Amino acid sequence: RNFYKDQKHHMDDPKPSPSPQVNPEFIELKKQVRALHEDLDRKNEMVAEQNDELKQLKLALQKLQHDKLEVMEDAKKARAYRDELETFKVQSAKAERLENEVLKYRQKAEDAEYLKKRVTELKQQNELMAETKTLLE
């Protein structure tokens, strides 16, 4: 690239020509070479810009791929948490059902204890009545 610029500068420098008359074909060729160099420079700049843009796009792609992996990891964790939550809900419902059963059995145990005391009291009353009947006869 620098070589072409150096050549361009050499062509731009007016040098006294040895002959008083310059060949018109030479001048035309010189213009074409200059135009081609300018076109080449412009295209080289475009390539450099596109390379820079490509680098930026590659970096953006890498970031997006990294973000995608993070999102996939988060989704995996979310599914695991959802499954764990469902398990806890099932366990919670089972625990609540068991607590209700325990309350029922406690109530039955209290009722049984009351009835046991009542039976004992009635037996004592029955014995007293039997003794009273025996005494009265």
MODELLER restraints for C-alpha pairs under 7 A, 6 or more apart:
rsr = mdl.restraints
at = mdl.atoms
rsr.add(forms.Gaussian(group=physical.xy_distance, feature=features.Distance(at['CA:4:A'], at['CA:37:A']), mean=6.74, stdev=0.5))
rsr.add(forms.Gaussian(group=physical.xy_distance, feature=features.Distance(at['CA:8:A'], at['CA:34:A']), mean=6.61, stdev=0.5))
